[in-house]
Amino acid sequence: MAKEKRFTDRSCRWMAGAFALAALLVFAVTGAFSGETGQTETILDEWGSVQAPAPPELKPVTLDPADTAFLVLDIQQSTCNEQQRPRCVRSVPRIVKFLDQTRAKNAAVAHSLTLTGRLEDILPGAGPAPGEPVVRSSVDKFYNTDLDKFLKERGISTVVIAGTAANGAVLHTATGAAMRGYRVIVPVDLMSADLYAEQYTTWHLVNAPGTRRQTTLTRSDLIDWKN
């Protein structure tokens, strides 16, 4: 009986120690998540201390009309107006100018609308010419559309992406293109949102794993075409 009692006492002490250790670990973990350790654990705690990185380099680009497509995304009244997105309105003349240059080189062009957009909502000069497809989707214009099919049938390997919002249609369509193996060219003067969204998108495109190897940032006046 004495031997059994000693065994039982040791078992109780072992279990008590195990429970105490478990409680200590729980306290440490919950304390870390609740901030009781005195450390800041989330970006929200350090939001005001974040410093913007240096701007990425814009590079000159030479395009081959035979394998390049210009994607004009969501340049419509509901997404590109003075009240909601004045920076988009200011980008439209540059988009129209590059669109004219693209057509003059007989390169491919495709357009997009938001899910509720209509052809008649596209701003003057930015709409499709005969034979230029228009896809309708949310932020990724490859999703549930024939955009990839159109590009592959034309032998396209490079896409130039313009439009709004930078952190919506431009970012996600560029990601979709990069993940499908296309070379992605983004002229930063042809995309628009608010300043922070444009800055974030610019940084993301050349730093994020899904896009950085496929994407070149440029400006529309730094783009040249092969003859």
C-alpha positions, 0 to 999 in steps of 0.5 A, a space after each residue: 500500500 505504501 508503495 502504491 501511495 508513493 506512486 500515486 503521489 508522484 503521478 499527482 505531482 507530475 500531472 500538477 507540473 504538466 498542468 502548470 507548464 501548460 498554463 504558463 504556455 497558454 499565458 505566454 501565447 495569449 499575452 503575446 497576441 494581446 500585447 501584454 508582452 509590451 511588444 507591437 505585433 501587428 502592422 496596425 501598431 506600427 502604421 505611423 512609423 512605416 517609411 515608403 521605400 525608394 521609388 522603383 526605376 522606370 525602364 525604356 521598353 521596345 515592343 514588337 507589334 506582332 506579339 504585343 497587346 494593349 489592354 485598356 481596363 475599365 475606362 468607363 464613366 462609373 469608375 473614371 470621373 471627377 468625383 470618384 477618381 479625378 486622376 483617372 480622368 487626367 490619364 485618359 488623354 494619355 491612354 487615348 494617345 497610346 491607343 492610337 499609337 498601338 492601332 497605328 502599329 497594327 498591334 492587338 487591343 482588348 478592352 474591359 468593363 466592370 461586371 455592371 459596365 456597358 459599352 456606352 459608358 466607355 469614355 470617348 476615345 477609349 472605346 473599342 474599334 471594330 474587331 477589338 474584344 471587350 471582356 466583362 469581369 471583376 478585378 481580374 479580367 482573365 477570370 471567367 472571360 475569353 481574354 487569355 484565349 484571344 491573346 493566345 490565338 493572336 500569338 501574344 506574349 507581351 501585354 501592356 496594361 492601362 486602366 483603373 483602378 490601379 489597385 483593382 483591375 490593373 494589379 489583378 489583371 497584371 498578376 493574372 497575366 504574369 501567372 500565365 507567362 505573359 511579359 507584363 508592361 505597366 506604364 505608370 502614367 496610364 494607371 490611376 487610383 488615389 495616390 497611396 493605391 498607385 504607390 502601393 500597386 507600383 511597389 507590389 508589381 515589381 516586388 511581389 512573388 507573383 509579378 516581379 519576374 514578369 513585370 516592367 514598369 515604364 512610362 508611355 513616352 519611354 515606349 518604342 515600337 519595332 518597325 
